[in-house]
């Protein structure tokens, strides 16, 4: 059984808001757009939305594969409205 490590903040990228985040063997950068941040990576909210979209499309693909249904492509659009 493999043990997956939880994502962890590795380091502060200087004095700004940018953060390097390790997820398994991958490193991602999260930041905020200028003038709040340096825009060196997607915002944390953008990363959450990307994860939700990826999870959704992977679930659809797994379902269709499991049931032998043809599927050429899955397109997912996710939005956040902070009203």
Buried (B, 14 or more C-beta within 10 A) or exposed (E): EEEEEEEEEEEEBEEBBBBBBBBEEEEBBBBBEEEEBBBBBBBBEBBEBBEEBEEEBEEEEEEEEEEEEEEEEEEBEEEEEEE
